[in-house]
């Protein structure tokens, strides 16, 4: 290991490793856009949940609410993709990289509805109460709006003006899109009422979201106004005062 790599932050080394796993794993031509892999999972979620409900004959209130939230979120994502696509997902990946991206992150989200609907947790499975469902719906609605608003603002601002975005949602929080995603995925775990979804979310939030935020902040630190902006805004929690 070179001296430069020795002094490299741990999160930077982790980011390089995950980039290799999800983009160039097994080598070969990079034929797939990462967006295709993501969009397949997002769009397929609604039909996957519906299939689970019919296969296990589970049409409970919790299952239907879960279908409405997680299933329709996939179509919200596709609306966002066509209206203001994220350039990060346009990168080409190998077949192995696309498979690993699905297996290590995207496909794990499908564990949530399986645990909820299949009955694999047994007769003692805890079901979400009306209060929990209300909290989950509220959290999900606000999370989707925050995520969509942030991505829309970022797309059209950077389209016409490069540099730091210090207005709108970004005035108070540096990563509002990740805050929105944390909120909406937390709502799914609330409905499932089991520790496994929370363990999966901890893996994604730390291994993917946090690393991506640190990478973005390292990139933005090149701007002269970065220090002032960082002081006046929160990383993931809005700094309102």
Secondary structure by P-SEA (a helix, b strand, c coil): cccccccccaaaaaaaaaaaaacccccccccccaaaaaaaaaaaaaaaaaaaaaaaccccaaaaaaaaaaaaaaaaaaaaaaacccccccccccaaaaaaaaaacccccaaaaaaaccccccccbbbbcaaaaaaaaaaaaaaaaaaaaaaaaaaaaaaccccccccccccccccaaaaaaaaaaaaaaaaaccaaaaaaaaaaaaccaaaaaaaaaaaaccccaaaaaaaaccccccccc
